[in-house]
Amino acid sequence: MVAVTVRDIPDDVRDELAARAARAGKSLQEYLRGLLVDAADKPTVDEVLARARARVTATGARIDAVYFCPHKTEDACECRKPNPGLLERAAREHALDLTASWVVGDRYADLEMGHVAGSRGILVMTGYGRGEYELHHSKWRRQPDALATNLTEAVRRILHD
């Protein structure tokens, strides 16, 4: 199973969405959260996910499910990272052993979520990864189990583990 967050979308799709966000006067994160929460924009979300699925499928892989948290930090829900609610839901729905699973992300909160669930984590140096690592890793309670230059390297590491 592959759980894809919106920031895992291909660069060309992300660039397109960043341009839309700029036109709307919002940060990309604010714009994407609005898309995911606002049912009126659901065709746009579906379009982005369809493009991401097509690119992943073209590599011979597949996306079994997509999970996202529509809540704000102050809502204190179980599905907002670093809480493991979405991982636990995916584990129930797909019979996954989270202790034998990996979480790959470009934010410490991604890895922290995995660690809380008993998974191992790889921090990719794309997106926010390099900056997160260089600026904050000395303060993290637990270090990543591995670092990877990109998602491809992370997948190779997992497959050869």
Secondary structure as UniProt FT lines:
FT   HELIX           6..8
FT   HELIX           11..23
FT   TURN            24..25
FT   HELIX           28..37
FT   HELIX           39..41
FT   HELIX           42..58
FT   TURN            59..60
FT   HELIX           73..75
FT   TURN            81..82
FT   HELIX           85..94
FT   HELIX           98..100
FT   STRAND          102..105
FT   HELIX           108..116
FT   TURN            117..118
FT   STRAND          120..124
FT   TURN            127..128
FT   HELIX           129..136
FT   HELIX           137..139
FT   STRAND          146..148
FT   HELIX           151..159
//
